[in-house]
Amino acid sequence: MDGLGEVQCPSCFEFFTVAVPPAGECPTELDYDCEVCCRPMIISVDGGGGVLARGLDDSLSG
Ligand SMILES: [Zn+2]
């Protein structure tokens, strides 16, 4: 791992790269704005440095 992870924007579905926190700080969640469409999202980081983005709207509807 080089401290970077690729995520797919839940709003525009474009892929982009984000900085992943050190393993000692994972799992965690990051607030992030898409670099393509600038919509806010939550990026979940698991203990292995894997990243998954979800839209804020999704988290409210569940
Ligand atoms: Zn986007």
N, CA, C, O and the ligand as a Tripos MOL2 file, in Angstrom:
@<TRIPOS>MOLECULE
protein
  249   247    63     0     0
PROTEIN
NO_CHARGES

@<TRIPOS>ATOM
      1 N           0.8390   -1.2160    0.0000 N.3       1 MET1
      2 CA          0.0000    0.0000    0.0000 C.3       1 MET1
      3 C           0.8690    1.2600    0.0000 C.2       1 MET1
      4 O           1.8670    1.3450    0.7150 O.2       1 MET1
      5 N           0.4720    2.2170   -0.8030 N.am      2 ASP2
      6 CA          1.1910    3.4790   -0.8480 C.3       2 ASP2
      7 C           0.3700    4.6120   -0.2530 C.2       2 ASP2
      8 O           0.6760    5.7870   -0.4570 O.2       2 ASP2
      9 N          -0.6730    4.2520    0.4820 N.am      3 GLY3
     10 CA         -1.4820    5.2760    1.1250 C.3       3 GLY3
     11 C          -2.5590    5.8610    0.2360 C.2       3 GLY3
     12 O          -3.1810    6.8650    0.5820 O.2       3 GLY3
     13 N          -2.7810    5.2330   -0.9150 N.am      4 LEU4
     14 CA         -3.8180    5.7220   -1.8230 C.3       4 LEU4
     15 C          -4.8050    4.6080   -2.1410 C.2       4 LEU4
     16 O          -4.4370    3.4350   -2.1930 O.2       4 LEU4
     17 N          -6.0480    4.9830   -2.3510 N.am      5 GLY5
     18 CA         -7.0540    4.0060   -2.7320 C.3       5 GLY5
     19 C          -7.9550    4.5800   -3.8060 C.2       5 GLY5
     20 O          -8.1860    5.7880   -3.8560 O.2       5 GLY5
     21 N          -8.4670    3.7040   -4.6700 N.am      6 GLU6
     22 CA         -9.3490    4.1580   -5.7380 C.3       6 GLU6
     23 C         -10.8030    3.8960   -5.3540 C.2       6 GLU6
     24 O         -11.1620    2.7900   -4.9490 O.2       6 GLU6
     25 N         -11.6210    4.9150   -5.4860 N.am      7 VAL7
     26 CA        -13.0400    4.7870   -5.1730 C.3       7 VAL7
     27 C         -13.8680    5.2260   -6.3830 C.2       7 VAL7
     28 O         -13.3920    5.9450   -7.2620 O.2       7 VAL7
     29 N         -15.1310    4.7640   -6.3960 N.am      8 GLN8
     30 CA        -16.0450    5.1850   -7.4450 C.3       8 GLN8
     31 C         -17.0980    6.1010   -6.8420 C.2       8 GLN8
     32 O         -17.7430    5.7550   -5.8520 O.2       8 GLN8
     33 N         -17.2660    7.2570   -7.4390 N.am      9 CYS9
     34 CA        -18.2470    8.2200   -6.9430 C.3       9 CYS9
     35 C         -19.6560    7.6440   -7.0750 C.2       9 CYS9
     36 O         -20.0240    7.1760   -8.1520 O.2       9 CYS9
     37 N         -20.4530    7.6680   -6.0020 N.am     10 PRO10
     38 CA        -21.8150    7.1480   -6.0690 C.3      10 PRO10
     39 C         -22.7670    8.0780   -6.8270 C.2      10 PRO10
     40 O         -23.8860    7.6810   -7.1510 O.2      10 PRO10
     41 N         -22.3410    9.2870   -7.1080 N.am     11 SER11
     42 CA        -23.1920   10.2470   -7.8100 C.3      11 SER11
     43 C         -22.9350   10.2700   -9.3050 C.2      11 SER11
     44 O         -23.8800   10.2090  -10.0920 O.2      11 SER11
     45 N         -21.6620   10.3580   -9.7180 N.am     12 CYS12
     46 CA        -21.3540   10.4670  -11.1420 C.3      12 CYS12
     47 C         -20.6540    9.2080  -11.6600 C.2      12 CYS12
     48 O         -20.4310    9.0750  -12.8630 O.2      12 CYS12
     49 N         -20.3070    8.2870  -10.7610 N.am     13 PHE13
     50 CA        -19.7320    6.9830  -11.1110 C.3      13 PHE13
     51 C         -18.3440    7.0620  -11.7430 C.2      13 PHE13
     52 O         -17.8830    6.1040  -12.3640 O.2      13 PHE13
     53 N         -17.6940    8.1850  -11.5850 N.am     14 GLU14
     54 CA        -16.3110    8.3010  -12.0350 C.3      14 GLU14
     55 C         -15.3850    7.7420  -10.9560 C.2      14 GLU14
     56 O         -15.6920    7.8120   -9.7660 O.2      14 GLU14
     57 N         -14.2550    7.1880  -11.3830 N.am     15 PHE15
     58 CA        -13.2570    6.7110  -10.4300 C.3      15 PHE15
     59 C         -12.2210    7.8000  -10.1660 C.2      15 PHE15
     60 O         -11.8300    8.5390  -11.0700 O.2      15 PHE15
     61 N         -11.7910    7.8830   -8.9260 N.am     16 PHE16
     62 CA        -10.6990    8.7960   -8.5960 C.3      16 PHE16
     63 C          -9.9540    8.2530   -7.3800 C.2      16 PHE16
     64 O         -10.4110    7.3150   -6.7260 O.2      16 PHE16
     65 N          -8.8150    8.8460   -7.0910 N.am     17 THR17
     66 CA         -7.9330    8.3420   -6.0520 C.3      17 THR17
     67 C          -7.9850    9.2390   -4.8210 C.2      17 THR17
     68 O          -7.9840   10.4660   -4.9230 O.2      17 THR17
     69 N          -8.0310    8.5950   -3.6560 N.am     18 VAL18
     70 CA         -8.0410    9.3450   -2.3980 C.3      18 VAL18
     71 C          -6.8890    8.8770   -1.5230 C.2      18 VAL18
     72 O          -6.3870    7.7630   -1.6770 O.2      18 VAL18
     73 N          -6.4780    9.7380   -0.6080 N.am     19 ALA19
     74 CA         -5.4510    9.3780    0.3610 C.3      19 ALA19
     75 C          -6.0860    8.5470    1.4690 C.2      19 ALA19
     76 O          -7.1020    8.9450    2.0390 O.2      19 ALA19
     77 N          -5.4930    7.3970    1.7760 N.am     20 VAL20
     78 CA         -6.0060    6.4980    2.8080 C.3      20 VAL20
     79 C          -5.2190    6.7250    4.0970 C.2      20 VAL20
     80 O          -3.9910    6.8110    4.0540 O.2      20 VAL20
     81 N          -5.9000    6.8230    5.2440 N.am     21 PRO21
     82 CA         -5.2110    7.0060    6.5160 C.3      21 PRO21
     83 C          -4.2930    5.8150    6.8190 C.2      21 PRO21
     84 O          -4.4660    4.7330    6.2590 O.2      21 PRO21
     85 N          -3.3160    6.0250    7.7070 N.am     22 PRO22
     86 CA         -2.4400    4.9180    8.1230 C.3      22 PRO22
     87 C          -3.2430    3.7590    8.6900 C.2      22 PRO22
     88 O          -4.3270    3.9530    9.2390 O.2      22 PRO22
     89 N          -2.7010    2.5430    8.5520 N.am     23 ALA23
     90 CA         -3.4140    1.3400    8.9760 C.3      23 ALA23
     91 C          -3.8260    1.4190   10.4430 C.2      23 ALA23
     92 O          -4.8640    0.8810   10.8300 O.2      23 ALA23
     93 N          -3.0230    2.0800   11.2470 N.am     24 GLY24
     94 CA         -3.3190    2.1960   12.6710 C.3      24 GLY24
     95 C          -4.5720    2.9920   12.9610 C.2      24 GLY24
     96 O          -5.1280    2.9170   14.0570 O.2      24 GLY24
     97 N          -5.0210    3.7630   11.9660 N.am     25 GLU25
     98 CA         -6.2150    4.5860   12.1490 C.3      25 GLU25
     99 C          -7.4340    3.9640   11.4810 C.2      25 GLU25
    100 O          -8.5130    4.5580   11.4820 O.2      25 GLU25
    101 N          -7.2720    2.7680   10.9090 N.am     26 CYS26
    102 CA         -8.3730    2.1090   10.2120 C.3      26 CYS26
    103 C          -8.9290    0.9800   11.0640 C.2      26 CYS26
    104 O          -8.1850    0.4650   11.8990 O.2      26 CYS26
    105 N         -10.1740    0.5570   10.9190 N.am     27 PRO27
    106 CA        -11.1180    1.1430    9.9560 C.3      27 PRO27
    107 C         -11.6300    2.5100   10.3940 C.2      27 PRO27
    108 O         -11.7090    2.8090   11.5860 O.2      27 PRO27
    109 N         -11.9720    3.3200    9.4240 N.am     28 THR28
    110 CA        -12.4760    4.6610    9.6950 C.3      28 THR28
    111 C         -13.3480    5.1160    8.5390 C.2      28 THR28
    112 O         -13.5010    4.4140    7.5390 O.2      28 THR28
    113 N         -13.9180    6.3050    8.6970 N.am     29 GLU29
    114 CA        -14.7020    6.8840    7.6190 C.3      29 GLU29
    115 C         -14.2540    8.3190    7.3730 C.2      29 GLU29
    116 O         -13.8930    9.0380    8.3040 O.2      29 GLU29
    117 N         -14.2830    8.7200    6.1170 N.am     30 LEU30
    118 CA        -13.8390   10.0560    5.7300 C.3      30 LEU30
    119 C         -14.9810   10.8000    5.0370 C.2      30 LEU30
    120 O         -15.7180   10.2300    4.2330 O.2      30 LEU30
    121 N         -15.1060   12.0810    5.3670 N.am     31 ASP31
    122 CA        -15.9810   12.9400    4.5660 C.3      31 ASP31
    123 C         -15.1740   13.4310    3.3700 C.2      31 ASP31
    124 O         -14.0470   13.9000    3.5290 O.2      31 ASP31
    125 N         -15.7480   13.3250    2.1770 N.am     32 TYR32
    126 CA        -14.9870   13.6810    0.9890 C.3      32 TYR32
    127 C         -15.9240   14.2510   -0.0680 C.2      32 TYR32
    128 O         -17.0870   13.8590   -0.1680 O.2      32 TYR32
    129 N         -15.3990   15.1760   -0.8480 N.am     33 ASP33
    130 CA        -16.1540   15.7060   -1.9830 C.3      33 ASP33
    131 C         -15.5610   15.1430   -3.2660 C.2      33 ASP33
    132 O         -14.3450   15.1530   -3.4540 O.2      33 ASP33
    133 N         -16.4190   14.6550   -4.1420 N.am     34 CYS34
    134 CA        -15.9690   14.0720   -5.4020 C.3      34 CYS34
    135 C         -15.1050   15.0650   -6.1750 C.2      34 CYS34
    136 O         -15.4420   16.2440   -6.2870 O.2      34 CYS34
    137 N         -13.9970   14.5730   -6.7000 N.am     35 GLU35
    138 CA        -13.1040   15.4440   -7.4510 C.3      35 GLU35
    139 C         -13.6460   15.7500   -8.8360 C.2      35 GLU35
    140 O         -13.1440   16.6440   -9.5180 O.2      35 GLU35
    141 N         -14.6680   15.0130   -9.2570 N.am     36 VAL36
    142 CA        -15.2300   15.1890  -10.5900 C.3      36 VAL36
    143 C         -16.5010   16.0500  -10.5350 C.2      36 VAL36
    144 O         -16.6050   17.0530  -11.2410 O.2      36 VAL36
    145 N         -17.4740   15.6500   -9.6870 N.am     37 CYS37
    146 CA        -18.7490   16.3610   -9.6470 C.3      37 CYS37
    147 C         -18.9210   17.1740   -8.3680 C.2      37 CYS37
    148 O         -19.8960   17.9150   -8.2370 O.2      37 CYS37
    149 N         -17.9880   17.0460   -7.4230 N.am     38 CYS38
    150 CA        -17.9390   17.8460   -6.2010 C.3      38 CYS38
    151 C         -19.0750   17.5360   -5.2230 C.2      38 CYS38
    152 O         -19.2860   18.2920   -4.2750 O.2      38 CYS38
    153 N         -19.8040   16.4510   -5.4320 N.am     39 ARG39
    154 CA        -20.8420   16.0750   -4.4800 C.3      39 ARG39
    155 C         -20.1980   15.4130   -3.2570 C.2      39 ARG39
    156 O         -19.2020   14.7020   -3.3900 O.2      39 ARG39
    157 N         -20.7630   15.6430   -2.0700 N.am     40 PRO40
    158 CA        -20.2020   15.0410   -0.8640 C.3      40 PRO40
    159 C         -20.5060   13.5530   -0.7780 C.2      40 PRO40
    160 O         -21.5290   13.0820   -1.2730 O.2      40 PRO40
    161 N         -19.5960   12.8220   -0.1370 N.am     41 MET41
    162 CA        -19.7760   11.3790    0.0600 C.3      41 MET41
    163 C         -19.0570   10.9630    1.3290 C.2      41 MET41
    164 O         -18.2620   11.7150    1.8930 O.2      41 MET41
    165 N         -19.3550    9.7500    1.7650 N.am     42 ILE42
    166 CA        -18.6320    9.1580    2.8820 C.3      42 ILE42
    167 C         -17.7680    8.0350    2.3220 C.2      42 ILE42
    168 O         -18.2610    7.1750    1.5910 O.2      42 ILE42
    169 N         -16.4870    8.0390    2.6610 N.am     43 ILE43
    170 CA        -15.5920    6.9780    2.2330 C.3      43 ILE43
    171 C         -15.2540    6.1070    3.4390 C.2      43 ILE43
    172 O         -14.6410    6.5670    4.4010 O.2      43 ILE43
    173 N         -15.6640    4.8430    3.3710 N.am     44 SER44
    174 CA        -15.3570    3.8910    4.4360 C.3      44 SER44
    175 C         -14.0410    3.2000    4.1120 C.2      44 SER44
    176 O         -13.8460    2.7000    3.0040 O.2      44 SER44
    177 N         -13.1320    3.1770    5.0970 N.am     45 VAL45
    178 CA        -11.8390    2.5240    4.9330 C.3      45 VAL45
    179 C         -11.7890    1.3320    5.8890 C.2      45 VAL45
    180 O         -11.9810    1.4850    7.0950 O.2      45 VAL45
    181 N         -11.5280    0.1450    5.3380 N.am     46 ASP46
    182 CA        -11.4530   -1.0400    6.1970 C.3      46 ASP46
    183 C         -10.0240   -1.2310    6.7160 C.2      46 ASP46
    184 O          -9.1120   -0.4880    6.3520 O.2      46 ASP46
    185 N          -9.8510   -2.2290    7.5630 N.am     47 GLY47
    186 CA         -8.5670   -2.4390    8.2200 C.3      47 GLY47
    187 C          -7.4470   -2.7970    7.2700 C.2      47 GLY47
    188 O          -6.2750   -2.6760    7.6280 O.2      47 GLY47
    189 N          -7.7770   -3.2340    6.0650 N.am     48 GLY48
    190 CA         -6.7710   -3.6020    5.0880 C.3      48 GLY48
    191 C          -6.4640   -2.5110    4.0880 C.2      48 GLY48
    192 O          -5.7290   -2.7400    3.1270 O.2      48 GLY48
    193 N          -7.0130   -1.3320    4.2970 N.am     49 GLY49
    194 CA         -6.7580   -0.2260    3.3940 C.3      49 GLY49
    195 C          -7.7150   -0.1790    2.2160 C.2      49 GLY49
    196 O          -7.5560    0.6540    1.3240 O.2      49 GLY49
    197 N          -8.7160   -1.0670    2.1980 N.am     50 GLY50
    198 CA         -9.7180   -1.0180    1.1400 C.3      50 GLY50
    199 C         -10.6600    0.1570    1.3630 C.2      50 GLY50
    200 O         -10.9650    0.5090    2.5030 O.2      50 GLY50
    201 N         -11.1150    0.7590    0.2790 N.am     51 VAL51
    202 CA        -11.9740    1.9280    0.3870 C.3      51 VAL51
    203 C         -13.2720    1.7080   -0.3830 C.2      51 VAL51
    204 O         -13.2900    1.0650   -1.4330 O.2      51 VAL51
    205 N         -14.3640    2.2600    0.1670 N.am     52 LEU52
    206 CA        -15.6620    2.1670   -0.4920 C.3      52 LEU52
    207 C         -16.4150    3.4720   -0.2370 C.2      52 LEU52
    208 O         -16.5740    3.8960    0.9080 O.2      52 LEU52
    209 N         -16.8730    4.1000   -1.3160 N.am     53 ALA53
    210 CA        -17.5820    5.3690   -1.1880 C.3      53 ALA53
    211 C         -19.0840    5.1470   -1.2570 C.2      53 ALA53
    212 O         -19.5710    4.3000   -2.0060 O.2      53 ALA53
    213 N         -19.8040    5.9220   -0.4600 N.am     54 ARG54
    214 CA        -21.2650    5.8940   -0.5530 C.3      54 ARG54
    215 C         -21.7860    7.3270   -0.4550 C.2      54 ARG54
    216 O         -21.1830    8.1800    0.1970 O.2      54 ARG54
    217 N         -22.8920    7.5670   -1.1020 N.am     55 GLY55
    218 CA        -23.4710    8.8960   -1.0980 C.3      55 GLY55
    219 C         -24.1500    9.2090    0.2170 C.2      55 GLY55
    220 O         -24.6030    8.3050    0.9200 O.2      55 GLY55
    221 N         -24.2230   10.4850    0.5510 N.am     56 LEU56
    222 CA        -24.8880   10.8770    1.7870 C.3      56 LEU56
    223 C         -26.3660   10.5620    1.7280 C.2      56 LEU56
    224 O         -26.9590   10.2150    2.7500 O.2      56 LEU56
    225 N         -26.9770   10.6730    0.5640 N.am     57 ASP57
    226 CA        -28.3900   10.3870    0.4230 C.3      57 ASP57
    227 C         -28.6970    8.9280    0.7920 C.2      57 ASP57
    228 O         -29.7220    8.6300    1.4050 O.2      57 ASP57
    229 N         -27.7850    8.0310    0.4030 N.am     58 ASP58
    230 CA        -27.9820    6.6210    0.7080 C.3      58 ASP58
    231 C         -28.0120    6.3760    2.2120 C.2      58 ASP58
    232 O         -28.7850    5.5470    2.6930 O.2      58 ASP58
    233 N         -27.1740    7.0930    2.9550 N.am     59 SER59
    234 CA        -27.0780    6.8560    4.3820 C.3      59 SER59
    235 C         -28.3120    7.3610    5.1110 C.2      59 SER59
    236 O         -28.5770    6.9400    6.2370 O.2      59 SER59
    237 N         -29.0680    8.2560    4.4900 N.am     60 LEU60
    238 CA        -30.2500    8.8090    5.1370 C.3      60 LEU60
    239 C         -31.5020    7.9820    4.8700 C.2      60 LEU60
    240 O         -32.4800    8.0900    5.6100 O.2      60 LEU60
    241 N         -31.4880    7.1630    3.8270 N.am     61 SER61
    242 CA        -32.6930    6.4880    3.4040 C.3      61 SER61
    243 C         -32.8340    5.0820    3.9800 C.2      61 SER61
    244 O         -33.8470    4.4120    3.7770 O.2      61 SER61
    245 N         -31.8030    4.6480    4.7000 N.am     62 GLY62
    246 CA        -31.7740    3.2910    5.1060 C.3      62 GLY62
    247 C         -32.5940    2.8970    6.2500 C.2      62 GLY62
    248 O         -32.5960    1.7270    6.6340 O.2      62 GLY62
    249 ZN        -18.7780   12.4730   -8.6360 Zn       63 ZN63
@<TRIPOS>BOND
     1     1     2 1
     2     2     3 1
     3     3     4 2
     4     3     5 am
     5     5     6 1
     6     6     7 1
     7     7     8 2
     8     7     9 am
     9     9    10 1
    10    10    11 1
    11    11    12 2
    12    11    13 am
    13    13    14 1
    14    14    15 1
    15    15    16 2
    16    15    17 am
    17    17    18 1
    18    18    19 1
    19    19    20 2
    20    19    21 am
    21    21    22 1
    22    22    23 1
    23    23    24 2
    24    23    25 am
    25    25    26 1
    26    26    27 1
    27    27    28 2
    28    27    29 am
    29    29    30 1
    30    30    31 1
    31    31    32 2
    32    31    33 am
    33    33    34 1
    34    34    35 1
    35    35    36 2
    36    35    37 am
    37    37    38 1
    38    38    39 1
    39    39    40 2
    40    39    41 am
    41    41    42 1
    42    42    43 1
    43    43    44 2
    44    43    45 am
    45    45    46 1
    46    46    47 1
    47    47    48 2
    48    47    49 am
    49    49    50 1
    50    50    51 1
    51    51    52 2
    52    51    53 am
    53    53    54 1
    54    54    55 1
    55    55    56 2
    56    55    57 am
    57    57    58 1
    58    58    59 1
    59    59    60 2
    60    59    61 am
    61    61    62 1
    62    62    63 1
    63    63    64 2
    64    63    65 am
    65    65    66 1
    66    66    67 1
    67    67    68 2
    68    67    69 am
    69    69    70 1
    70    70    71 1
    71    71    72 2
    72    71    73 am
    73    73    74 1
    74    74    75 1
    75    75    76 2
    76    75    77 am
    77    77    78 1
    78    78    79 1
    79    79    80 2
    80    79    81 am
    81    81    82 1
    82    82    83 1
    83    83    84 2
    84    83    85 am
    85    85    86 1
    86    86    87 1
    87    87    88 2
    88    87    89 am
    89    89    90 1
    90    90    91 1
    91    91    92 2
    92    91    93 am
    93    93    94 1
    94    94    95 1
    95    95    96 2
    96    95    97 am
    97    97    98 1
    98    98    99 1
    99    99   100 2
   100    99   101 am
   101   101   102 1
   102   102   103 1
   103   103   104 2
   104   103   105 am
   105   105   106 1
   106   106   107 1
   107   107   108 2
   108   107   109 am
   109   109   110 1
   110   110   111 1
   111   111   112 2
   112   111   113 am
   113   113   114 1
   114   114   115 1
   115   115   116 2
   116   115   117 am
   117   117   118 1
   118   118   119 1
   119   119   120 2
   120   119   121 am
   121   121   122 1
   122   122   123 1
   123   123   124 2
   124   123   125 am
   125   125   126 1
   126   126   127 1
   127   127   128 2
   128   127   129 am
   129   129   130 1
   130   130   131 1
   131   131   132 2
   132   131   133 am
   133   133   134 1
   134   134   135 1
   135   135   136 2
   136   135   137 am
   137   137   138 1
   138   138   139 1
   139   139   140 2
   140   139   141 am
   141   141   142 1
   142   142   143 1
   143   143   144 2
   144   143   145 am
   145   145   146 1
   146   146   147 1
   147   147   148 2
   148   147   149 am
   149   149   150 1
   150   150   151 1
   151   151   152 2
   152   151   153 am
   153   153   154 1
   154   154   155 1
   155   155   156 2
   156   155   157 am
   157   157   158 1
   158   158   159 1
   159   159   160 2
   160   159   161 am
   161   161   162 1
   162   162   163 1
   163   163   164 2
   164   163   165 am
   165   165   166 1
   166   166   167 1
   167   167   168 2
   168   167   169 am
   169   169   170 1
   170   170   171 1
   171   171   172 2
   172   171   173 am
   173   173   174 1
   174   174   175 1
   175   175   176 2
   176   175   177 am
   177   177   178 1
   178   178   179 1
   179   179   180 2
   180   179   181 am
   181   181   182 1
   182   182   183 1
   183   183   184 2
   184   183   185 am
   185   185   186 1
   186   186   187 1
   187   187   188 2
   188   187   189 am
   189   189   190 1
   190   190   191 1
   191   191   192 2
   192   191   193 am
   193   193   194 1
   194   194   195 1
   195   195   196 2
   196   195   197 am
   197   197   198 1
   198   198   199 1
   199   199   200 2
   200   199   201 am
   201   201   202 1
   202   202   203 1
   203   203   204 2
   204   203   205 am
   205   205   206 1
   206   206   207 1
   207   207   208 2
   208   207   209 am
   209   209   210 1
   210   210   211 1
   211   211   212 2
   212   211   213 am
   213   213   214 1
   214   214   215 1
   215   215   216 2
   216   215   217 am
   217   217   218 1
   218   218   219 1
   219   219   220 2
   220   219   221 am
   221   221   222 1
   222   222   223 1
   223   223   224 2
   224   223   225 am
   225   225   226 1
   226   226   227 1
   227   227   228 2
   228   227   229 am
   229   229   230 1
   230   230   231 1
   231   231   232 2
   232   231   233 am
   233   233   234 1
   234   234   235 1
   235   235   236 2
   236   235   237 am
   237   237   238 1
   238   238   239 1
   239   239   240 2
   240   239   241 am
   241   241   242 1
   242   242   243 1
   243   243   244 2
   244   243   245 am
   245   245   246 1
   246   246   247 1
   247   247   248 2
@<TRIPOS>SUBSTRUCTURE
     1 MET1         2 RESIDUE 1 A MET
     2 ASP2         6 RESIDUE 1 A ASP
     3 GLY3        10 RESIDUE 1 A GLY
     4 LEU4        14 RESIDUE 1 A LEU
     5 GLY5        18 RESIDUE 1 A GLY
     6 GLU6        22 RESIDUE 1 A GLU
     7 VAL7        26 RESIDUE 1 A VAL
     8 GLN8        30 RESIDUE 1 A GLN
     9 CYS9        34 RESIDUE 1 A CYS
    10 PRO10       38 RESIDUE 1 A PRO
    11 SER11       42 RESIDUE 1 A SER
    12 CYS12       46 RESIDUE 1 A CYS
    13 PHE13       50 RESIDUE 1 A PHE
    14 GLU14       54 RESIDUE 1 A GLU
    15 PHE15       58 RESIDUE 1 A PHE
    16 PHE16       62 RESIDUE 1 A PHE
    17 THR17       66 RESIDUE 1 A THR
    18 VAL18       70 RESIDUE 1 A VAL
    19 ALA19       74 RESIDUE 1 A ALA
    20 VAL20       78 RESIDUE 1 A VAL
    21 PRO21       82 RESIDUE 1 A PRO
    22 PRO22       86 RESIDUE 1 A PRO
    23 ALA23       90 RESIDUE 1 A ALA
    24 GLY24       94 RESIDUE 1 A GLY
    25 GLU25       98 RESIDUE 1 A GLU
    26 CYS26      102 RESIDUE 1 A CYS
    27 PRO27      106 RESIDUE 1 A PRO
    28 THR28      110 RESIDUE 1 A THR
    29 GLU29      114 RESIDUE 1 A GLU
    30 LEU30      118 RESIDUE 1 A LEU
    31 ASP31      122 RESIDUE 1 A ASP
    32 TYR32      126 RESIDUE 1 A TYR
    33 ASP33      130 RESIDUE 1 A ASP
    34 CYS34      134 RESIDUE 1 A CYS
    35 GLU35      138 RESIDUE 1 A GLU
    36 VAL36      142 RESIDUE 1 A VAL
    37 CYS37      146 RESIDUE 1 A CYS
    38 CYS38      150 RESIDUE 1 A CYS
    39 ARG39      154 RESIDUE 1 A ARG
    40 PRO40      158 RESIDUE 1 A PRO
    41 MET41      162 RESIDUE 1 A MET
    42 ILE42      166 RESIDUE 1 A ILE
    43 ILE43      170 RESIDUE 1 A ILE
    44 SER44      174 RESIDUE 1 A SER
    45 VAL45      178 RESIDUE 1 A VAL
    46 ASP46      182 RESIDUE 1 A ASP
    47 GLY47      186 RESIDUE 1 A GLY
    48 GLY48      190 RESIDUE 1 A GLY
    49 GLY49      194 RESIDUE 1 A GLY
    50 GLY50      198 RESIDUE 1 A GLY
    51 VAL51      202 RESIDUE 1 A VAL
    52 LEU52      206 RESIDUE 1 A LEU
    53 ALA53      210 RESIDUE 1 A ALA
    54 ARG54      214 RESIDUE 1 A ARG
    55 GLY55      218 RESIDUE 1 A GLY
    56 LEU56      222 RESIDUE 1 A LEU
    57 ASP57      226 RESIDUE 1 A ASP
    58 ASP58      230 RESIDUE 1 A ASP
    59 SER59      234 RESIDUE 1 A SER
    60 LEU60      238 RESIDUE 1 A LEU
    61 SER61      242 RESIDUE 1 A SER
    62 GLY62      246 RESIDUE 1 A GLY
    63 ZN63       249 GROUP 0 **** ****
